[in-house]
Amino acid sequence: MTEADEHMDFDLEVEPEDEGQEALETELGDPCLVVDDLHVVYRVIGGRAKREAEKKGAEIHEVEVKVPFHKRLLQAGRRHVGAVSEVHAVRGVSFTVRHGESVGIVGVNGSGKSTMLRAIAGLMPPKSGSVHVSGEPSLLGVNAALMPQLTGERNIMIGGLALGLTPKQVDEKFDEVVDFAGIGDFVYLPMKTYSSGMGARLRFAISSAASPDILMIDEALATGDAAFKERSKSRIEDVRSNAGTVFLVSHSISTIEAMCTRVLWMHQGQLVMDGPVHEVADAYKKFVRAQRPGMGPARRRALQRKRAAEEAAKKKAEAAEQAKADA
Ligand SMILES: Nc1ncnc2c1ncn2[C@@H]1O[C@H](COP(=O)(O)OP(=O)(O)OP(=O)(O)O)[C@@H](O)[C@H]1O
């Protein structure tokens, strides 16, 4: 497997449960989100972080940090921690989204998809430009409020409160959240004992329970089985039919095609295409195929083996999870 393949970690296969599925067209309302010339920059310290970002194709600048005289005096004799660099993760992105839209975001690894969602959710300050939102965006992960050392039960309460529900409303939704996440009695154990799939499913269940105005889902649907995906799809349709908006980042293009009406394609922090789902998905598929021109039978088999091993590991983890839940 080449490094290029690792950076092109997305799936052009049609997942069986996505076959023939299309997102419902709903009547669109007024704009609920305006992203205007958004730039987001990370500061990284030290050579290793810089190399990691470079490997992902990020645009990086060395930064000259002026340390005030009193700090230099205080720091005298301390270990040098390395140069500061800036990773320009989102570069001048602008778009408008209306109530009721379901927007997919595609792009190769490191193209800035997650960073943009974090900026829309208010978790990353923009370097310049602006994000105007009407309503409360809920990034899957309940705005990162969940705490691994606490039980799922406590986290449902904390996450629900973070999303603006009252304690009574959280209590009323408790069973529904647990059922949706499919975690059974695990809800009474600390979240750090959960598999990553269980954690992601619980976060999705909590963040969508509050019927948010803007629901943002970053790769969570990849962690569930077909039944979970089906439940998620109908939850997404519920949010949209209440005039909410959904953002979905996924490496599975068939999931995007099944659940979204519009797609934003990001590359190296910029928006390269924004349009109806099939138009952008087709262009993106062509781009992906063109990036892998030399994929002969041996590399294709290696990729298939990798997928099969991942699938087997996922099934094994699910079976173990089920066995624990049944015990
Ligand atoms: N915490 C961070 N500190 C420094 N650089 C970061 C950080 N998070 C992301 N980056 C860099 O910002 C750029 C955009 O990353 P981001 O995770 O937003 O891309 P992505 O499209 O979501 O990638 P993926 O598909 O792999 O999740 C990348 O170059 C990445 O290395």
The ligand as an ORCA input file, in Angstrom:
! r2SCAN-3c Opt
* xyz 0 1
  N      -5.149     19.785     15.972
  C      -4.453     20.062     14.861
  N      -3.252     20.673     14.950
  C      -2.552     20.972     13.844
  N      -2.940     20.687     12.571
  C      -4.124     20.069     12.440
  C      -4.941     19.718     13.559
  N      -6.065     19.103     13.111
  C      -5.962     19.073     11.753
  N      -4.785     19.648     11.364
  C      -4.325     19.825      9.983
  O      -5.290     20.596      9.301
  C      -5.492     20.100      7.986
  C      -6.970     19.768      7.801
  O      -7.296     18.669      8.664
  P      -8.780     18.118      8.833
  O      -8.741     17.087      9.902
  O      -9.702     19.262      8.987
  O      -9.031     17.444      7.418
  P     -10.113     16.357      7.014
  O     -10.470     16.659      5.603
  O     -11.212     16.334      8.011
  O      -9.255     15.020      7.087
  P      -9.739     13.490      7.349
  O     -10.562     13.112      6.164
  O      -8.439     12.755      7.395
  O     -10.484     13.481      8.645
  C      -4.569     18.900      7.843
  O      -3.406     19.322      7.192
  C      -4.256     18.500      9.260
  O      -2.953     17.954      9.331
*
